[in-house]
Amino acid sequence: MSAPQRVTTRNARFQQWEALLTNRTKRHRLGELLVQGVRPITLAVEHGWRVRTLLHDGRSQTSAWADRLWDGIDAERFLVAPELMAELGGKEESPELLAVVEMPQDDLARLGDRGRGGPVVVFDRPSSPGNLGTLARSADAFGAAGLVVTGHAADPYDPRCVRASTGSLFALTVVRAAGHAPVVEWAHEHGYRIVGTDEAGPDESGTVDSGTVDLEAADLRGRVVLVVGNEHAGLSQGWLEACDEVASIPMSGSASSLNAATAGSLVLYAAMRQRRG
C-alpha cells in the first residue's frame, strides 16, 4: 500500500467528505458514504462492504482495532488533522478512524443474499432517518432477510440513519425502490406473500372492513414481505391493494397509534416467534 496522504486544511478532499454527511445528492452521485463509530465501521467491514478510504487522526497511541483496519484494508489512506476529524466525526473529540464505504447497487435480486431465512421488511416512504435506522436495527435483531425502502423517503445512508441502526444497516441487504410496483412484482415472482401493517384495530369478530386481522392471527411464516407504512399516512393505496393480509397490533390505553419503527419491530418479533415455533 502507498504511504498515506496528509490533510491539514479544509481542502477540496475534506469538503467532499463533509458533503457525504450532509448532501444526499452528492452521496448518491459518488456512490459512497462516510461511516462514523467503531461498531458501524466494524460491521461494514465484517459484512463485506467495500471500504474505499480510511481516515486516521494520526495519534501516536493507537488501538489494536484501528491498527488492524489501517494495516489490513487495501484502501486509500489519509492522515487528517484532529480538529478536522472531529468535524467529520460529529463530536468534540477527534475519532481515531473514519471510513468511506461504497454503496451497494439498488437491485432487488440482492435480497436474501446473506442467507437469512427471515422476512423481507419494507418501509414505505419513511420520513425520519431515525425511524428508518431503528427499523433496520430491529430487522437485523429479528433475522430479516433484507430491508427495502420505497418511494420518496429518508435516505438509508444518512448518518442519522446509520447511527440509529447502531451499524445494523451494514448487516442487512438494503435496497431502495421507486415505488411499490417493482417490489410487488419481485415478491410474486419469488413466491412471497405480502403482509401489511395498519393502525385500524379488529372488531369483535376479529376483522374490520379493510380485511385487517389481529397480529397474532396473521400468518408470518415462510416467504413473506412485511410492509410498514409512512409515519403519518400509513400504507399507500398501492401497497394496501397488493397485500395478501393486513395485520393490526392490538392496543389499550389512550394512544391512537404506534411509532412506525416500533410497530414494525413488533411485527418482526412476532414473525421470528412464529418461525421458531
Stockholm file with secondary structure:
# STOCKHOLM 1.0

chainA/1-277         MSAPQRVTTRNARFQQWEALLTNRTKRHRLGELLVQGVRPITLAVEHGWRVRTLLHDGRSQTSAWADRLWDGIDAERFLVAPELMAELGGKEESPELLAVVEMPQDDLARLGDRGRGGPVVVFDRPSSPGNLGTLARSADAFGAAGLVVTGHAADPYDPRCVRASTGSLFALTVVRAAGHAPVVEWAHEHGYRIVGTDEAGPDESGTVDSGTVDLEAADLRGRVVLVVGNEHAGLSQGWLEACDEVASIPMSGSASSLNAATAGSLVLYAAMRQRRG
#=GR chainA/1-277 SS CCCCEEECSCCHHHHHHHHHHHCHHHHHHHTEEEECSHHHHHHHHHTTCCEEEEEECCCSSCCHHHHHHHHHSCSEEEEECHHHHHHHHTSSSCCSEEEEEECCCCCGGGTTTTCCCSCEEEEESCCCHHHHHHHHHHHHHTTCSEEEEESSCCCTTSHHHHHHTTTGGGGSCEEEESSHHHHHHHHHHTTCEEEEEESCCCCTTSBCTTCEEEGGGSCCCSSEEEEECBTTTBSCHHHHHHCSEEEECCCCSSCSCCCHHHHHHHHHHHHHHHHHC
#=GC SS_cons         CCCCEEECSCCHHHHHHHHHHHCHHHHHHHTEEEECSHHHHHHHHHTTCCEEEEEECCCSSCCHHHHHHHHHSCSEEEEECHHHHHHHHTSSSCCSEEEEEECCCCCGGGTTTTCCCSCEEEEESCCCHHHHHHHHHHHHHTTCSEEEEESSCCCTTSHHHHHHTTTGGGGSCEEEESSHHHHHHHHHHTTCEEEEEESCCCCTTSBCTTCEEEGGGSCCCSSEEEEECBTTTBSCHHHHHHCSEEEECCCCSSCSCCCHHHHHHHHHHHHHHHHHC
//
